[in-house]
Amino acid sequence: MANTNMNARERAALEEQKKDRKIRNRFIIVGVIIVLLAALVIVVNSRLFTNTFPALKVTDGSSSTNYALADVNYAYQSAYNSIAQTYSSYGLYDTSKSPKEQPCLFMSDGGTWDDYFKEQAESSLLEKTAVLKAVRDAGYTELTEDEQAQIDSVIDSFAAYAPYYGGSVNSFIALNFGAGNTEKTIRNNMAEELLINRYLKDIQNGYTYTEDQMNDYYTEHQDQFDKVNYLYTVISGAADEEAGLDETAAMAAAKEKAETIVQNGAEGEEVFREAVSDIAENDPSDTSATISSFNNLFGDDAVAEPGACFVHEAANSCYAVYVLSLDDNDYNTVNVRHILIKAVDEDGDGEYSEAEKQAAYDAVKAIEDEWLAGEATEDSFAALANEKSEDAGSNTKGGLYENVYKGYTVKEFDEFCFAGHQHGDTAIVYGETSSYAGYHLVYFVGEGDNYRQILAGDDMRSTDYNEYYQSLLAPYTSQRSFMWRYVMKAA
């Protein structure tokens, strides 16, 4: 009940006190809100937010695995790294732009690279969940010394780079692998990946087959393995305004040229080569393909027989084709060791001068002389290969390559391998590709496995492995949570 005995001054003072309380309460409420918002910002930008709340759930119906935002960010970045390294050099991905701004060539619905990387992250975590269960059930729990050394080496490289980016190892990792990732998460992820890789490699290598099984499989799938070696040239049938030829006339002219080449080529390989040179004004391409690929390429025109010569019409062009030979892959591969010394392009002109090649030869010859002056055994050759060879693919295993098949190496190396050598035979051979030029000191070890059986066994192994892998994934599904919207938020 209001106090009616108050005078005017007292009532005014009371009203002023009420106003003060309202103002104070309002400021208290605003202050609390500000504190809560500040706390929320801190949480959102903290590892509590990125490493605790699930962004993806993977389940097989009976159990579930939750992946925090940091885990998804790591998987996202792994997908990004793979694409950036592979496609940026071809101009198919621009690393200077956000993946959210670039349409993805793998997505038919107009999605961006960001959408693609998120899909890849989701599928990789589903696969990881399925395979890790099999890995642990099989008792793969401890890293080998080499695997642990791999992880340590990666972390050491991060520690070396971090100062150049103005931060600690963990800040460098977060920058490169997404929010929430630290040395601990990287080590955990790498450890799981290495265990998975070792387990799956052991599974794949565990599939073995008898010679009869491999021979039967090869016979059943012969067209997928047997090769057609052939020459061809392509004559354009595109419209030529300068020559006054529309598409119809241009194709007719191209077909006439191709038919003339084939008519001459029926007399043999050399005549075919000469006809291509005279009529198409180029040298024929020399290549090979499996019979099935050859038939798919040339359709009803294909004739996979040595000496066959035919014309094939394609879109705006005509092929003239000459079949050199068929290869049924029924031969033994070889095992060889080698020591490679590369020529150095001293003047940087993109070509190797005779002097630059000679320097590489002299270096290889000096190694051969050193080997001959010593024990001149396979073991001493292997030791020199580990010490001096510049081939990173073999200089930690004595320069050894096993089951080398025809066409695997450069021409001169290939010719040495299949020239009927005996154990211990050596030679210095030249080799040049788009990535190197140099000399090989080659040591013939002996014959390897039959190539038909290698091809069949590899295909059988791949088929059995893929069936097993898909059986692991079959029970699993994934579901994104509200946290998914924060995946690589700054991507």
BELSUL-V942696 format. One record per helix or strand of 2 or more residues. SS is the DSSP state (a for helix, b for strand). FROM is the first residue (numbers start at 1). LEN is the number of residues. Records with the same first field share a line. If there is no record, write none. Layout:
# BELSUL-V942696
SS=FROM-LEN / FROM-LEN
This chain:
# BELSUL-V942696
a=8-37 / 47-6 / 69-22 / 99-3 / 113-25 / 145-21 / 169-9 / 183-23 / 211-10 / 222-4 / 247-19 / 269-12 / 291-11 / 354-20 / 378-11 / 411-7 / 451-23 / 482-5
b=54-6 / 64-5 / 227-10 / 285-6 / 309-6 / 317-11 / 332-11 / 400-5 / 426-7 / 437-14 / 477-4
